[in-house]
Amino acid sequence: MQQDTAETLALQALGWLAGNDELLPVFLGSTGASEADLRAGAGDPAFLGSVLDFLTMDDAWVIAFCDSAGLAYEAPLAARQALPGGAQMNWT
């Protein structure tokens, strides 16, 4: 996946997350981001990567997002790998 395609998908995920009244507070609480940070981070590929990192922590979240966006379930992870820091292996 190309970085520009990955950024577009991550922006879709950010929009989906911002519209999710149950999950948005979890994201904000776990990242320490504010709603203003969401707007500012929308143009930052590293921030968009953190959105996908969060999303891909739970299969149910991936399924819900992909079903709503009409995407294959592996798309968020493929997008994450195309963004800054996505190629790093994390075994913890």
C-alpha positions in Angstrom: 0.0 0.0 0.0 1.3 3.5 -0.9 1.6 6.1 1.9 -1.0 8.4 0.4 -3.6 5.6 0.3 -2.6 4.6 3.8 -3.1 8.2 5.0 -6.6 8.3 3.4 -7.6 5.1 5.1 -6.3 6.4 8.4 -8.3 9.6 8.0 -11.4 7.4 7.4 -10.5 5.6 10.7 -10.1 8.9 12.5 -13.5 10.0 11.3 -15.0 6.8 12.3 -13.4 7.0 15.7 -14.5 10.6 16.2 -18.0 9.6 15.5 -17.9 6.7 18.0 -19.2 8.0 21.3 -18.1 4.9 23.2 -14.6 4.4 21.7 -13.5 8.0 21.3 -13.1 8.6 25.0 -11.0 5.4 25.2 -8.7 6.6 22.5 -8.4 10.0 24.0 -7.7 8.5 27.5 -5.2 6.0 26.3 -3.2 8.5 24.1 -3.6 11.6 26.1 -4.8 13.4 23.0 -7.4 16.1 23.1 -10.1 16.7 20.5 -8.0 19.6 19.3 -5.1 17.2 18.9 -7.3 15.1 16.6 -7.9 18.0 14.3 -4.2 19.0 14.3 -3.0 15.4 13.9 -5.2 14.7 10.9 -2.4 16.0 8.6 0.4 14.2 10.4 1.2 10.7 9.1 2.8 9.7 12.4 -0.4 10.6 14.3 -2.5 8.8 11.7 -0.3 5.8 12.4 -1.2 6.0 16.1 -4.9 6.0 15.2 -4.3 2.7 13.3 -2.2 1.3 16.1 -5.1 1.9 18.4 -7.7 0.6 16.0 -5.8 -2.6 15.4 -5.6 -3.4 19.1 -9.0 -5.1 19.0 -10.4 -7.3 16.3 -14.0 -6.1 17.1 -12.9 -2.5 16.4 -11.3 -3.5 13.1 -14.4 -5.4 12.0 -16.7 -2.6 13.0 -14.6 0.0 11.2 -14.0 -2.1 8.1 -17.7 -3.1 7.8 -18.8 0.5 8.0 -16.2 1.6 5.5 -16.6 -1.3 3.1 -12.9 -2.4 3.5 -11.2 -5.7 3.8 -10.3 -6.6 7.4 -6.6 -6.6 6.7 -6.7 -3.0 5.2 -6.0 -1.2 8.5 -2.9 -3.2 9.2 -1.6 -2.8 5.7 -2.2 0.9 6.0 -0.4 1.0 9.3 2.7 -0.7 7.8 2.8 2.0 5.1 2.9 4.9 7.6 5.9 6.1 9.6 6.9 3.6 12.3 4.8 0.8 10.7 7.7 -1.3 9.6 9.0 -1.5 13.1 8.5 -4.9 14.8 7.0 -4.8 18.3 7.0 -8.1 20.1 5.8 -6.9 23.5 
